[in-house]
Amino acid sequence: MFHRKTLYWLLFLTVFVHCKPNTENKEVVKEQKEVISQEEALAIGQDIAVASQQVLGKNLKQAIEKKGVLGAITFCNTAAIRLTDSMATAYKHSIKRLSDKPRNQMNQASRAEEKLIAAYSKDLAEGKSISPSAFKKENGGYRFYQPIVSNKLCLNCHGVVGQQVNEKTFAQIKALYPNDKATGYAANQIRGLWAIDIEN
Ligand code: HEC
């Protein structure tokens, strides 16, 4: 059996010998090379989502330790989008958190994204493994999504009001977000999506 590398070399040589590119299709070859594959988009997206989640998670934990849940709401209110924006600048990709039941209306998922969340939720509830998605965009590049799963810590602010979310916390949330939809969650549910645009 051929070693995979040998096979690639042979393929390369065959292509190279048979179609010596003229300057015109050299451009085409170059263009094709720059287009990233779905696998690459998934790998890039995952790296960014994991890093962003870590930054946000670390800051949230610190805020709760320092100021308690009530004080940490202000942190989420003022710092969450700022932090994802700064990650976006660092990675040169657009990074957002979206939800079908958003707290901040700026994080509202589209109809198609709501369907994706519903599909992820169904799989998670049925105990199936869930993995990120990357969809080709019409004008090139990919839109990457990674599900955001709730844990116990999240329930302080996203759990059931009167149970994990106490009245004081809820009052503060309502004061900042009169249209809040992001309570009533249990642990291990889909709270939303990381949405990352990956350009070619
Ligand atoms: C201290 C309270 C608090 C805790 C704890 C908390 N959140 Fe939030 N969460 C908020 C606030 C406030 C917002 C709105 C942020 C904004 O205005 O951008 C928010 C927004 C979000 C959003 C963006 C979508 C939306 O609803 O606007 C996601 C996703 C999210 N939280 C997931 C989580 C997850 C997952 C955890 C647990 C790891 C968690 N949150 C823990 C307060 C909290």
Residues whose N, C-alpha, C, O or C-beta is under 5 A from the ligand:
A	BS01	HEC	V69 A72 I73 C76 N77 A80 I81 R97 L98 S99 K101 P102 R103 N104 N107 I148 V149 S150 N151 L153 C154 N156 C157 A182 R191 G192
